[in-house]
Amino acid sequence: MSLVTLRSFPNHVEAHLLKTKLESEDIPCFIFDENMVTMNPLYNVTVGGIKVKVLEEDQARAQQLLEDMEGLPYKNDQEEDVTCPNCGSKKLYGHFISNKGIKGVLSSVSAFLLAVFPIYVRTVYKCKNCDFEFRIRR
């Protein structure tokens, strides 16, 4: 009985959401390095994030479930599909951390010099087809 890493996450919330979904489909799974990353987020890169692992014999089913979930389009508050305003694609990365622009560059430089987390980041959608980043206006 060996375990394989299905996915790594930068925070424990996303890892537990996946764990809940997998367990609802009767796929046993385990979370590794949660305490290490939660107590000191700077270790996230060092340990490779919070890992969700499944049994080797369940890997194919779990991977198929992940692909099915990722194939679903994102929805806005009115339950309409979110599409890229640049190319119209529904294939998006959700909750993408971006530091484009002058504020992002200055934040990254200051974070590097001061050895702290970036002060300014934006959470956006990013199109998988054209790499366009956008926010949904409310």
Secondary structure, DSSP 8 states (H G I E B T S, - for coil): --EEEEEEESSHHHHHHHHHHHHHTT--EEEESHHHHHH-GGGHHHHTSEEEEEEGGGHHHHHHHHHHHHTS--B-TTS-B---TTT----EEEEEEE--SHHHHHHHHHHHHHTS--S--EEEEEETTT--EE----
